[in-house]
Amino acid sequence: MKKISWQDFEDVELRVGTILEVENFLGAKIPAYKVMVDFGEYGIKRSSARITDLYTSDGLVGKQVIGVINFAPKKVGPFISEVLITGFYREDGRVVLAVPDKPVKNGSKLG
């Protein structure tokens, strides 16, 4: 495992946001959703998220998630992903979202 400095960690903007909209990403090579997330003062950001195995689009709307909001935008097919929604890979390859266990203000920083 690579060691990083405390400054490296502080440079990562891990923020909480609430999912506003979810739609199937029909052009994706691996099943995914196009997700719109409200990060409060940091704005509404879009993400391509491969979380279709354990989550339905209806079940995601209103859920708070933790995202990395300061990555450079990434082109995923015809879609520009602006934020990385975080999660954990299970042994079966499915992703379990990293979420706060109590509601917090959108835009709050993980620290």
C-alpha positions, -999 to 999 in steps of 0.1 A, spaced: 0 0 0 13 34 -9 17 59 20 4 94 15 9 126 35 -17 143 56 -16 171 30 -24 147 2 -55 136 21 -65 172 28 -63 180 -9 -91 154 -17 -125 171 -15 -147 144 -1 -181 160 2 -217 150 10 -244 155 -15 -280 144 -21 -290 125 -52 -316 145 -72 -321 125 -104 -311 91 -117 -314 77 -152 -302 46 -169 -269 52 -188 -280 34 -220 -247 39 -239 -224 25 -211 -203 -6 -217 -209 -18 -181 -244 -11 -167 -244 23 -150 -266 52 -140 -263 89 -149 -267 106 -115 -273 143 -106 -261 152 -70 -266 184 -51 -234 193 -32 -248 225 -17 -226 255 -22 -204 234 -46 -233 230 -70 -251 202 -87 -227 177 -103 -232 148 -126 -217 113 -123 -216 80 -141 -220 54 -114 -218 16 -117 -242 9 -89 -270 -8 -108 -266 -42 -91 -277 -32 -56 -296 1 -62 -327 11 -82 -330 45 -96 -361 53 -75 -343 41 -44 -314 64 -50 -333 97 -53 -330 115 -20 -301 94 -7 -270 112 6 -237 100 -8 -200 109 -4 -183 121 -35 -149 133 -46 -157 167 -62 -123 180 -72 -113 154 -98 -110 167 -133 -141 159 -154 -139 124 -170 -155 116 -204 -174 83 -201 -187 76 -237 -208 107 -246 -212 117 -209 -190 140 -188 -187 127 -152 -178 156 -128 -177 137 -95 -167 103 -82 -194 88 -60 -176 66 -35 -184 30 -25 -169 -3 -15 -164 -34 -37 -178 -66 -23 -162 -99 -30 -189 -105 -58 -178 -72 -75 -210 -53 -65 -206 -18 -52 -220 -7 -18 -222 31 -15 -203 50 12 -230 71 29 -234 91 61 -255 72 87 -273 105 97 -284 134 75 -258 162 71 -257 195 52 -250 191 15 -214 201 8 -201 191 43 -165 178 41 -154 144 52 -126 148 77 
